[in-house]
Every structure is written in C-alpha cells, then in structure tokens.
Amino acid sequence: MERFDVIDTCVRMAWHADQRQWAELAEVFADKVTLDYTSLDGGEPVTLTPAQIIDGWQAVLGGYAATQHLLGYPLVALDGDTASCTAPFQATHLKSDDTSWTLGGTYRFELARTDDSWRITAVVMIAGWNDGVR
C-alpha cells in the first residue's frame, strides 16, 4: 500500500499541474522542495516553497494552451519514512497556434512521510529527448 501511495503522490503532481489545480498541487509538496531541471536548462538546482513552485509553474505553463505530463512504469524504493520514485515521462506542451513541444526523459522524486501522507521533497528531471519548438 505504501508503494501505491508514493506513486499516487507523484502522479498527482503531474495531474494537478496539467489541470491547473494549484491548491491541490501545493498539497503534494513538502515545506521545502529541491527542483533540478539542470539537464534541460543548465544552472543549478533550486530549493523552493510550494508557493514559489506554483508561481513559477503558473507563469511557464500559462504560456501553453494545454499540457500533458505522463508518467510510466514507476520504480519505488522505500526506506522508513523516506522514499524515492523513478519513472520515465513524456510531457507534451500545446501552444495556442496548435504547434507543440514534447519532452521525454526520466523523473526522480524524493519523498518524505508525514503524519497523513507522502510529500515530495525533491524532483530531478533528466531530459532524454525533445521534439518541436519550445
């Protein structure tokens, strides 16, 4: 059951972002989250609050007419009150002019157990390929 709860938390991150359900999205994150998108954009990983993540994602995702982030075949490792979940992903970003940008690769999530749920403490996105114009 714990393995399912970890996977559900990670899937809900993608679902709520795509559905623009910002309040629900905040509930999947710990108080501080390390985001590492350096494989796509360079730079350094950042540590943000859920509100900071949502502000950034609203700005980025708001530039697209729609997005769809799909996670496949998750591998979960449980270690007491921490867990990791690694899954391949494909993310399609549809623009208002009907062009799209699709990105594929791997997500690695780190999670911590709270009193009532699992919360994401880190997200590492490893870009593998992309198609279209960002």
N, C-alpha and C positions, 0 to 999 in steps of 0.2 A: 504494500500500500504506500509506503514512503517513496518508493521509486516513482510511482504514478503521481504523487503529489509534487515531486520535484519537476517532472516533465510538464505537468499541468501549469505550474508557475511560469516556466519558460515559454510555453505556447501562449499563455495569456499575455505575456509581454508583447509578442508579435501581433496577436489578435487585437488587443486594445489600441496599439499604435495604429494599425491599419483602419480600425473603426473610428479613430479619433476620440476614443473614450478616455480622456485624460485623467479623470478622477480615479477610475478603475486601474489605469496604468500605474499610478502612483503607489497603489497597494501591493504591487509585486516587488517593489524595491525596498532594500534596507535604508537606513537613515543616510548612509554614505555609500556610493557605488563607484567603482573604478570602471571607466569605459576605455577600451583600447581599440580604436579604429585605425591604428597606425599603418596597417597593411594596405589601406586604401588611400589615406591622406597624408601619411608621414606624421611628423611631430612626435608628441609624447602622450602616453595615456593620461587621462584626467580623472580626478575624483570629484564627484558632484552629488548634490542632494537630489531627491526625486523631483522637486520643483524646478531645479536647474536643468535636469534632463528633459523634462516635459517642455519647458520654454524653448530649448534648442530644437527638440524634435517637432514641435508645432511650427517653428519657423522653416525648417527644412522640408518636412512632409507637406506643409501648406503650399509649397510650390508645385505640388503634383495634384492632378485631378483624382488620382487613386493610387494606392499601393497595396501590394500583397506579399507578405513575408511567409514563406512556407518552410517548416522545419521537418526534417525527415530522420528516421531511424536513430533516436537518441541513445547514447550510451551514458549510463548514470553510475557514479561511484559514490557510495555513502560512507561517511566516516564520523560516527557520532552525530553531533549537531551541525556538521557541515556536509556539503555535497557538491559534486561537480556534474555537469551535464554537457556533453559534447554532441553536436548534431550538424549534419550538412544543412545548408539553407539555399533557397533561391528567393530573391526579392525583386519583384517587378514594380517599376515606378512609371505610371502612365501620366503623360503630360496632357495639358488641355488641347494641344494640337494633334492629339492621337498618336504621337510618337512615344516611344518608351525606352527606358534604360533598365536592363536586367542585370543583376549581380548575383553571382553564386560563390559559395565557399563553405566555410565552417564557422559555427558559433561555439564558443566555450563559455559556459556560465558557471559561476561560483555562487553557492547559496549558503545561507545560514538558517537554522531552525529558530523560530520564535515560539512563544507560548501557544500560538494557534495556527501557524502556517510557516511555509518556507518563503524566504525573501532573497532576492538576487543581490549579491554584494559586488559582483564583477561580471562584465561582459567583454569578451575578446572576440572580435570579428576578424577572421582571416579570409581575405578576398582571394578567390581562386580564378575567377574569370568574370568578364562582363561583356555585354552586347548592347549596342545602341549608343545614344549620346546622353551623357549625364546632364 
